[in-house]
Amino acid sequence: MTWVNAVLQGILLGGLYALFACGLALMFGVMRIINLAHGDIAVIGAYLVWVVADHLSVSPFLAALLALPGMLAFGYALQIILLERSLRSGPLVPLLTTFGLAIVIQNLLLQVFSPDVHSLGGSAGRITTASLHITDQVSISALGALILAVAVVVLGGLQ
């Protein structure tokens, strides 16, 4: 029965990867840029949510709403300052620019937050720990199911 659980967890993780791939495909399709710093920018947003939730003692979901305008401004500034200039220089320059940006972001995050694990823990509510037990050995996490549902809705809407 553990192989059934492994397959279910793989499907749920596939939903998360589908959302990541959707973001990258939209970015390349709309902006015509391969952004190798895409994941690192998402990590900045996650750290911003963690900092806001930790310092203001609010729910991570409210912290995400508060962090969203800041990340929007950050992304817009990156587009204006770095990416538009590099797009004028040919197809290879944006690739190298975003690769360098990824390295800079990773090292800045290591310096500011250290390589230690940071977690929202229980402050995110029951959704992080809740699961649906199908049998004694097979269970589906609530967060994984929510991510898969969002992936189906987003990909279905874009289709």
C-alpha positions as CSV (number, residue, x, y, z in Angstrom):
1,M,0.0,0.0,0.0
2,T,3.0,2.4,0.4
3,W,3.4,2.5,-3.4
4,V,-0.2,3.9,-3.7
5,N,0.7,6.6,-1.2
6,A,3.9,7.4,-3.1
7,V,1.9,7.7,-6.3
8,L,-0.6,10.0,-4.7
9,Q,2.1,12.2,-3.2
10,G,3.7,12.3,-6.6
11,I,0.5,13.5,-8.2
12,L,0.1,16.2,-5.6
13,L,3.7,17.3,-6.0
14,G,3.1,17.3,-9.8
15,G,0.3,19.9,-9.2
16,L,2.9,22.2,-7.6
17,Y,5.3,21.7,-10.5
18,A,2.5,22.3,-12.9
19,L,1.9,25.7,-11.3
20,F,5.6,26.5,-11.5
21,A,5.7,25.5,-15.2
22,C,2.6,27.5,-15.9
23,G,4.3,30.6,-14.5
24,L,7.5,30.0,-16.5
25,A,5.5,29.3,-19.7
26,L,3.4,32.4,-19.3
27,M,6.6,34.5,-18.7
28,F,8.3,33.1,-21.8
29,G,5.2,33.3,-23.9
30,V,4.2,36.8,-23.0
31,M,7.6,38.5,-22.2
32,R,9.8,36.4,-24.5
33,I,12.4,36.0,-21.7
34,I,13.8,32.9,-20.0
35,N,14.0,34.1,-16.4
36,L,16.4,31.9,-14.6
37,A,15.9,34.0,-11.4
38,H,12.1,33.2,-11.4
39,G,12.4,30.7,-8.5
40,D,14.7,33.0,-6.5
41,I,12.3,35.9,-6.8
42,A,9.5,33.6,-5.6
43,V,11.7,32.7,-2.6
44,I,12.2,36.4,-1.9
45,G,8.4,36.7,-1.8
46,A,8.2,33.7,0.6
47,Y,10.7,35.2,2.9
48,L,8.8,38.5,2.8
49,V,5.7,36.7,3.9
50,W,7.6,35.0,6.7
51,V,9.1,38.3,7.9
52,V,5.7,40.1,7.8
53,A,3.9,37.2,9.5
54,D,6.6,36.9,12.2
55,H,7.0,40.6,13.0
56,L,3.4,41.6,12.8
57,S,2.1,38.4,14.3
58,V,-0.5,38.0,11.6
59,S,-1.7,35.0,9.6
60,P,0.6,34.1,6.7
61,F,-2.4,34.5,4.3
62,L,-2.8,38.1,5.4
63,A,1.0,38.5,5.3
64,A,0.9,37.3,1.7
65,L,-1.7,40.0,0.8
66,L,0.5,42.6,2.5
67,A,3.7,41.3,0.8
68,L,2.1,41.2,-2.7
69,P,2.3,44.9,-3.5
70,G,5.9,45.0,-2.4
71,M,6.7,42.0,-4.7
72,L,4.7,43.6,-7.5
73,A,6.9,46.8,-7.2
74,F,10.0,44.7,-7.0
75,G,9.1,42.8,-10.2
76,Y,8.2,45.9,-12.0
77,A,11.5,47.6,-11.0
78,L,13.4,44.5,-12.2
79,Q,11.5,44.7,-15.5
80,I,12.3,48.3,-16.1
81,I,15.8,48.5,-14.8
82,L,17.3,45.1,-15.9
83,L,15.1,43.1,-18.2
84,E,14.0,45.7,-20.8
85,R,17.6,46.8,-21.3
86,S,18.8,43.2,-21.7
87,L,16.0,42.3,-24.1
88,R,17.3,45.0,-26.5
89,S,20.7,43.2,-26.7
90,G,19.7,39.9,-28.2
91,P,18.4,36.6,-26.9
92,L,21.5,35.5,-24.9
93,V,21.9,38.7,-22.8
94,P,18.6,38.2,-20.8
95,L,19.5,34.6,-20.1
96,L,22.9,35.7,-18.7
97,T,21.3,38.7,-16.8
98,T,18.8,36.5,-15.0
99,F,21.4,33.9,-14.3
100,G,23.6,36.5,-12.6
101,L,20.5,37.9,-10.8
102,A,19.7,34.5,-9.5
103,I,23.3,34.1,-8.1
104,V,23.1,37.6,-6.5
105,I,19.6,36.9,-4.9
106,Q,20.7,33.5,-3.6
107,N,23.8,35.0,-1.9
108,L,21.9,37.9,-0.5
109,L,19.3,35.6,1.0
110,L,22.1,33.5,2.5
111,Q,23.6,36.5,4.1
112,V,20.4,38.0,5.4
113,F,18.5,34.9,6.5
114,S,21.3,32.3,7.0
115,P,21.1,28.8,5.6
116,D,19.0,27.6,8.5
117,V,15.5,26.4,7.9
118,H,12.7,29.0,8.4
119,S,9.1,27.9,8.7
120,L,5.7,29.4,9.2
121,G,5.0,26.3,11.3
122,G,1.7,26.3,13.0
123,S,0.9,29.9,12.3
124,A,-0.4,28.9,8.8
125,G,-3.3,27.1,10.4
126,R,-4.6,23.6,10.1
127,I,-4.2,23.5,6.4
128,T,-0.4,22.8,6.7
129,T,-0.9,19.7,8.9
130,A,-4.4,18.5,8.0
131,S,-4.8,15.4,5.9
132,L,-7.4,13.0,4.7
133,H,-6.7,9.4,5.8
134,I,-8.1,7.1,3.1
135,T,-6.6,4.0,4.7
136,D,-4.1,3.3,7.5
137,Q,-1.2,3.7,5.1
138,V,-2.7,6.1,2.5
139,S,-3.4,9.8,3.2
140,I,-3.7,13.0,1.2
141,S,-2.5,16.3,2.7
142,A,-5.0,19.1,2.6
143,L,-2.4,21.6,1.4
144,G,-1.3,19.2,-1.4
145,A,-5.0,18.8,-2.5
146,L,-5.5,22.5,-2.4
147,I,-2.4,23.1,-4.6
148,L,-3.6,20.4,-7.0
149,A,-7.1,22.0,-7.2
150,V,-5.6,25.4,-7.9
151,A,-3.3,24.0,-10.6
152,V,-6.3,22.3,-12.3
153,V,-8.3,25.6,-12.1
154,V,-5.5,27.7,-13.4
155,L,-4.4,25.4,-16.2
156,G,-8.0,24.8,-17.1
157,G,-8.7,28.5,-17.2
158,L,-5.7,29.1,-19.3
159,Q,-6.6,26.4,-21.7
